[in-house]
Amino acid sequence: MSAREFTKLTLPNEISYLNIAQSHVRLAAEKFGFQPPELGQIELAVEEAVSNVIKHAYDASEQNSFDIICERVSLGMKIIIKDRGIPFDAGLLPQYDPRQVSTDKMPGLGMFLMKNVMDLVSFVNLGADGKETHLSKYLPQKNIMEQFSGQELALEPPAAAAKILQEKIPYDVRRMRPEEAIEVSRCAYKSHGYTFFDSSIYYPERIVELNKSDELISVVAVTKDNVFMGHTALHYPHAGARISELTFAFVNMEYRGQGCLTRMTDLLFSMEKKYPLSGIYINSVTNHIFTQKVAQKYGVNDCGVYLAASPGTWVFKGISEASPQRLSVLLSFKYLEPAHKLTLYPPAEHRAMVEKLYRNIGASHVYAVPEKSEAALPQETSVLRADVYASENCAEIWVDQFGADIVRQVKIMLYDLCVKQVAAIYLYMDLASPAAHFATPELKKLGFFFSGILPQTNIGDTIVLQYLNNIALDYSKIQALTPMAKEIIAYVQADDPHQTAAGTHVQPRR
């Protein structure tokens, strides 16, 4: 893929130019490989996004312009609508309720459709540089259930009933070949059902594309006759990231006990990589402790918990049944090179826990208390971005730049996400900024509470806060393996402003 496959069009902020905007995006989408009906879905999303900019970003008499950028990405395309108009609060728009039947114009329908026809929708506040709406769409590909008939998969013995080989056999561990991606998807489905947070693992063509770009490094175990045994991978959150997630680990039942997972993980840690890593993290589900055991084996130690991160309807074949509540995830981290000593400004309330978490993952920093004068920020407007993940019904808010209006901007994004009924929202702030120290107690007033730390992200070493939107949560159902994990969960529960003595959530603050 070319390094500069994108188009850019600048248009006046007049509604009469909407058709030109849609035509531009449609032609780019066709060039990038999209066909009907996806082309119609993309045009629909662009119509809504551009209409919102024209109607809400500028005064009626104001003459201005906006940009539309179409970029080819490894799995499809990204559309960016950028303007420098007045701040736009999507949460103030009427919200469409699909349960209500009406003959009216159904206000809010466009925004509802935009989020349902695109794979990822992000809203980015750029401060003085304006704001952006990002619309991402994957190229249509068959998932594993479409690659084979349901009957063919159903005829295979369930994973729990497969016969495990008792004798040790010779096998090879190496980088995945493109033709093996289909076996990776099959094994993911047979062993875990549809429970992986990233659905790309169920689409063989996506696995191939992600490996081509090295955003995913897939390692497989195969017998001497090249029979597929198992898979694990490192998944970069974005190309060139300094940290990567150890994920997509599974072995066909008959080969469990052969040591495949250990050998594959050892190779991932030691092999040369296109994007050098300084750290690896693992997200371990808490309805069982098997993934947590893998993390401990490799010294990937606990540093946080994401509460209610995924739907409770997900079932891990042979391991668990459907959960009565949304699934929580333990976050763990390991440095692959010595951590550089930083000056960090944890909020006073969480300083002791932040220090303890860093010690637990093997880092020693300088923990400072900022002077009040350091709270003064040179810029007025914060730069934030919110990524919404439809399959998990959760979202992430990243503070790319602190401004004097940080609390107000977070409040606007939070309100918007709550109105859209996003269940769980996670907020990331750079601990090296004194503003994180001052902002955290103010954000707690909005209902945010402690989640953990995540080092070396693209915005720096972060403190993670979380918000649950009308979620009933029983902490006693969260399974934790290590004493540190249990301490983290107890600490988070104590900081959760919506916990009652009975251990369930009350109505969140607004």
Sequence and secondary structure as in RCSB ss.txt:
>XXXX:A:sequence
MSAREFTKLTLPNEISYLNIAQSHVRLAAEKFGFQPPELGQIELAVEEAVSNVIKHAYDASEQNSFDIICERVSL
GMKIIIKDRGIPFDAGLLPQYDPRQVSTDKMPGLGMFLMKNVMDLVSFVNLGADGKETHLSKYLPQKNIMEQFSG
QELALEPPAAAAKILQEKIPYDVRRMRPEEAIEVSRCAYKSHGYTFFDSSIYYPERIVELNKSDELISVVAVTKD
NVFMGHTALHYPHAGARISELTFAFVNMEYRGQGCLTRMTDLLFSMEKKYPLSGIYINSVTNHIFTQKVAQKYGV
NDCGVYLAASPGTWVFKGISEASPQRLSVLLSFKYLEPAHKLTLYPPAEHRAMVEKLYRNIGASHVYAVPEKSEA
ALPQETSVLRADVYASENCAEIWVDQFGADIVRQVKIMLYDLCVKQVAAIYLYMDLASPAAHFATPELKKLGFFF
SGILPQTNIGDTIVLQYLNNIALDYSKIQALTPMAKEIIAYVQADDPHQTAAGTHVQPRR
>XXXX:A:secstr
  TT EEEEEEES GGGHHHHHHHHHHHHHHTT  TTHHHHHHHHHHHHHHHHHHHSS TT   EEEEEEEEETT
EEEEEEEE SS   GGGS    TT   SS  TTHHHHHHHHHSSEEEEEE GGG EEEEEEEE     HHHHS H
HHHHHS  GGGS    S   EEEEE  GGGHHHHHHHHHHHH S  SSGGGG HHHHHHHHHTTSEEEEEEEETT
  EEEEEEEE SSTT SEEEEEEEEE GGGTTSSHHHHHHHHHHHS  SS  SEEEEEEESSSSHHHHHHHHTT 
EEEEEEEEEE TT   TTT    SS EEEEEEEEESS     EE   GGGHHHHHHHHHHTT   EE    GGGG
  S SS EEEEEEETTTTEEEEEEEE  TTHHHHHHHHHHHHHHTT SEEEEEEETTSHHHHHHHHHHHTTT EE
EEEEEEETTEEEEEEEEESS    GGG    SHHHHHHHHHHHHH TTB TTS B     
